Amino acid sequence: MISAETPVLFAKACDIFIQELTLCSWLHAEENKCRTLQKNDIAAPISRTDTFDFLVDIIPRDEVKDEGVGLGLSPGGVHIITLHWASLLRVG
């Protein structure tokens, strides 16, 4: 049996994941002076950050065009937005 909070928590996690991937993709598009997100804009953050490592097998490697270092990464490679959302989810 699933507790009442589980679907709400899962929906919030999906929402945060979609926002994170969209923001990273948008930053990549802005970096390349594009106004429309394309497949390679979504593939770039997947290949650049450890956060999206589980998606590496889904996005073909020929789709990824590595044009340099992405925006929003801390020196340790942890995405700053990810840390922000993680702090919002902490129960305390």
C-alpha positions as CSV (number, residue, x, y, z in Angstrom):
1,M,0.0,0.0,0.0
2,I,1.3,3.5,-0.9
3,S,1.0,6.2,1.7
4,A,-0.9,9.4,0.8
5,E,2.3,11.5,0.7
6,T,4.1,9.3,-1.8
7,P,2.3,10.4,-5.0
8,V,2.7,14.1,-4.0
9,L,6.4,13.6,-3.3
10,F,7.0,11.8,-6.5
11,A,5.1,14.5,-8.5
12,K,7.3,17.2,-6.8
13,A,10.5,15.2,-7.7
14,C,9.4,14.9,-11.3
15,D,8.6,18.6,-11.4
16,I,12.1,19.5,-10.0
17,F,13.7,17.1,-12.5
18,I,11.9,18.6,-15.5
19,Q,12.7,22.2,-14.3
20,E,16.4,21.3,-13.8
21,L,16.8,19.7,-17.2
22,T,14.9,22.5,-18.9
23,L,17.0,25.2,-17.2
24,C,20.3,23.5,-18.1
25,S,19.1,23.1,-21.7
26,W,18.0,26.7,-21.9
27,L,21.4,27.8,-20.6
28,H,23.1,25.8,-23.3
29,A,20.8,27.3,-25.9
30,E,21.5,30.8,-24.6
31,E,25.3,30.0,-24.6
32,N,25.0,29.2,-28.4
33,K,22.8,32.3,-29.0
34,C,19.7,30.2,-29.9
35,R,16.1,31.0,-29.0
36,T,14.7,27.6,-29.5
37,L,15.6,24.4,-27.6
38,Q,16.8,21.6,-29.8
39,K,17.7,18.0,-29.1
40,N,21.4,18.8,-28.8
41,D,20.6,21.5,-26.2
42,I,18.9,18.9,-24.0
43,A,21.7,16.3,-24.7
44,A,24.5,18.7,-23.7
45,P,23.7,19.0,-20.0
46,I,23.2,15.3,-19.8
47,S,26.7,14.6,-21.0
48,R,28.2,17.5,-18.9
49,T,26.9,16.9,-15.4
50,D,26.9,14.0,-13.1
51,T,23.3,14.7,-12.1
52,F,22.0,13.3,-15.4
53,D,24.3,10.3,-15.6
54,F,21.4,7.9,-15.6
55,L,20.2,9.4,-19.0
56,V,23.5,8.9,-20.8
57,D,22.4,5.6,-22.4
58,I,19.1,7.2,-23.6
59,I,20.7,10.1,-25.5
60,P,22.8,8.9,-28.4
61,R,26.4,10.2,-28.3
62,D,26.3,11.6,-31.8
63,E,23.6,14.0,-30.6
64,V,25.9,15.6,-28.1
65,K,27.9,18.5,-29.4
66,D,30.3,19.6,-26.6
67,E,30.9,23.3,-27.2
68,G,32.7,24.0,-24.0
69,V,32.0,24.2,-20.3
70,G,28.4,24.7,-19.4
71,L,27.0,27.5,-17.2
72,G,25.9,27.0,-13.6
73,L,28.5,24.5,-12.5
74,S,30.4,24.9,-9.3
75,P,34.1,24.0,-9.3
76,G,33.3,20.5,-7.9
77,G,30.9,19.8,-10.9
78,V,27.8,20.0,-8.8
79,H,25.0,22.0,-10.4
80,I,24.1,25.0,-8.3
81,I,20.4,24.8,-9.1
82,T,20.4,21.2,-7.9
83,L,21.8,22.2,-4.6
84,H,19.1,24.9,-4.3
85,W,16.3,22.5,-5.0
86,A,17.8,19.9,-2.7
87,S,17.8,22.5,0.1
88,L,14.2,23.3,-0.5
89,L,13.2,19.6,-0.2
90,R,14.9,19.1,3.1
91,V,12.5,18.3,5.9
92,G,13.6,19.9,9.1
